[in-house]
Amino acid sequence: MTRRFVDLSIYLENDVMSDPPAFAPKIQYFTHENTFAQIEPFFPGLKKEDLPDGEGWAVELVQLSTHNGTHLDAPYHFHSTMDKALGEKKPAIAIHDVPLEWCFQPGVKLDFRHFEDGYVVTADDVEAELKRIGHTLKPLEIVVVNTRAGSRYGHNDYVAAGAGMGYEATMYLLERGVRLTGTDAWSWDAPFVHTAKKYGETHDASLIWEGHKAGRDIGYCHIEKLHNLESLPPDGFFISCFPHKIRGASAGWTRAVAIFDDALMASTVQPR
């Protein structure tokens, strides 16, 4: 039996365009050469040369938002309530309450790289793509969308690149039992710069964050800033994307990974 892993996550790093500059992560690196001052107070009388090769430890100080890097958004990020369309509106769950079974399921990739930046994907677009790849959605499958943004990661236009998932497209997935989705773009929705232009013309606030706001009606999670989706086939793999357990938070960082394993996939086949 062979098992192959494909990393679907971006780095957390300085000076690479992954967020608007004001929201970018900041990492301060302390190396083996400059951390003696951190160690010595624990061991009075210690000299730097007493340490093996005179080296201390390496450690990093990180300033982050929960939405930096590849991360999983909880329903709480989208709205204060969820599941209105299911007949039981209730408080939206934070990241520490996201069901773990949502985060390890067979994956499905929809290829929307041909759509222009700012395009809002519709339910018809999703249905057409599923038909093209010959896939029928099953409950709890993890659906990821490959947009043009994936090729622009690290470039100045990354945050404005890629198509976004509209309300109807998102609901199409949720109504079929999907509870976790993902995108290689900065946001599940169309980039703000494009939505702002439409809002300026119409003053229709329903256009703002419409894909996210689908969570008001059916609670779900999505991963943002995925990477390497172009290397995936339409299906035939699992996705693992367990979030960091941050109490009460709207999101948690994840090391998203695609797993190709025939035995694992065989376990999802229902007996006749």
N, C-alpha and C positions, 0 to 999 in steps of 0.2 A: 504494500500500500504506500502510495506517495502522497505527500501533502505539500502544497505550495502556498506561500504567503505573499501578498502584494500590499505594500504600504500605501494607504490612501490619505496620509496626513501630511500637512505642511510642517515646517520647522517653526518653533518659537525662536526668533532671532532678531537682533538689532539691524536697523538700516536696510531692511528689505520691505518693499511695498506690499503689505498684507492688510492694512487698515488705513483709514484717514489718519494723517500724521498726528493729530491730537489724541488719537486713541491707540497709538502703536505701543507694543510692549517695550519695556526697557530692562535690559539685563546687565548687571554689573558683575564682572568676573574677578574672583580672588584666586590666585594661583598658589602653588606650593612655595613659591619664592617670597610671597608677601603676606602670609597669614600667621607668621610667628607671633605677632602682637595679639592675635586672637587666642592663641594656645597658651601663652606664658602665664596669664592670670590664673589658669586652672592648676598650674604646677609651679608655685613660687620657687625661684632660684634656677629654673630651667634656662639654658642658653641655646641659641639657635643651632650652634654646632653640635649640641648633644643629640639632636634629631638625626635619624638616618639620612645621610647625604645632605643634611641641613635643610631638609624639606618639611614644610607643614602640610596642611590639607588644602584641597581645592574645594571651593564653595562659591555659590552664586547668589546674588541678591536680585530678586525678580519683581518688577512692578507690572502687574497684569490686570486686565479686565477678564471676567469669566468668558468674554466673547472674543478674546484674542486666540489666535491659533485655530486649529481644527477643534471644533467644540460642538457639543450637543445642547440645543435649546430645549428647555422644558416648557410645558404649556403655560406656566406662570409668567414666562417672558412675554407671551403674546397678549395676555389679558388676565384679569383677576378671577374670571370664572371660565368654565369649560363645559362641554357636553350638553349645551342647550338643545341641540337638535335631537339628542337621544332621549329627551323627555325628563332629564334629571340634571338641571343646571347646578353645578357644585363648584366649590373653590378649586381653582386651577392648581395642579400639583407642581411643587418645586422639584429641582433636580434630584434631591435625595430620595424622593418618592417615586421616581420613574421606574416602572416595572422592569426588572432585569431581563425578563423574557423578550421585551421589545428590542433589546440591544444585541441579540445574537440570533439571527434568522437568515434564511436564504435571501440573497440579493437579486435585484433586477435593475439593469441599467437602461435608461432611456436616453437616446442620443439626440440632443437638441443643439448641437454645435452649428447647424446651418441657420438658426434663427439669429437675426441681427441683435445687437446690443439694445437692451431696453424693451425687447418684445415680451409681451405677457402671454405665456403659454395657456392655452384653453383646454377644456375637457376633451374637445374633438381632437386636438393635437395629441393628447395623451392616448386616447383610444386608437388613433391612427398609428402611433408608434408601437403600441402593444400589438396591433395587428401585423405590422411590418416584421416585428421580431418573432411573432408566433407565440406570444406568451399570454396566458390567462392568469390574472392576479389571484393570489391566495391570501387569506387573512394573515397578518403580521409579517408578510414579506417586507423587506427593507428596499425601498425604491429610491435610487439615486439618479440624478439628472446631470448629464455631461453637457456643459455649455461652453461657449467660446472663452469664457473667463478662465477656464483651466489653463489655456495656453498663454494667458497674460499675467499669471501670478508672478510677482516680483517686478512688474513693469508699472510705470506711472499711471496707466489707464486701468489697472486691475479692478479697482473698486467700482468703476463705471462700466465694466465689461460684462457681457453675458445676458442671456434671457432670464426672465423671472417667472415663477409659477404663480398664476392668478388664483383667485378664490375658487372658481369653478373647477380648475385643474386639480387643486389641492383636495377639494371635496370629492371629486371623482375617485381619488385614491382612498380617502378616509372612509367613504361609504362602502368600499369593498374590503374593509377590514385592515387596511394598512395603518400602522400607528407610528412608523418611523420612516423618515425620508431624508434626503440629503442632496447637496449641490456643491459643485466646485467653485461657485461664485461667492462673493462676499456676503450675499444675502439670498435667502430663499425667494424673496420678492425681486422684481425688477430693480436695477440700481436706482437710487434715489434721484440722481440727476435727471433721469428720463421721466420718472414719475412726477417730479417737480414741474417739469415743462407741461405735462398733461394737466396737472392740477391748476397751474397758472392760467390755462386756457378754459378750464371747465369749472373750477372751484368745487369739484366733486371729491369730498374727503374720503369717500368709499374706495377710491383708487389707491389710497395710502396704506401700504402694508397689508394688502388684501389677502395675500396668501397666508401670512402669519395669522391674520384675524380669523381664518377658518377654524382655528383652535377654539374659538368661542363656541362653535357649534359641535365639534367633535375634537376632544383633546388629543393631541399628538405631539411628537418631537421631530425636530429635523437637525441634521448636521450641516454646518456651514464651513466653507473653506476646505473642502475635500481636495484631493490631489491625485493625479495619475489615473483618473477614470477612463481616459482614452485607451488604456491598456486592458480594460475589462471587456469580456464578451457580454451579450445581453443578459445572460443568466448562467446558472451552473456553478454558483459559488455561494458561500456564506459571508456575511459581514459581521464583524465583532466591533462594537463601538461603546463599550461601557464607559459612563462618564465618571469623572472625579466626584466624590461624595461631599459636596459642600452644602451644609445645612441651610435650607431656606433660599438657595440661590436660583437665579433664572437660567443658569447654564453651567456646564462643567466641561473641562477639557477632556478630550478623548484621543487615544491612539487608534484611529480607525484602520482596520485591516480587512482585506478580502482573503478568504481561505478557500483554496481549491482542494477538495478532498472527496473522492468518489464515495467512500463509505459514509461520510457525513451527509452528502446529498441523498444517498440511498435511504437514509433514515427518515427523510421527509416524505417518501412515497407512501401513500395510503394503500392499505391492502384492499383488494377487490372484494 
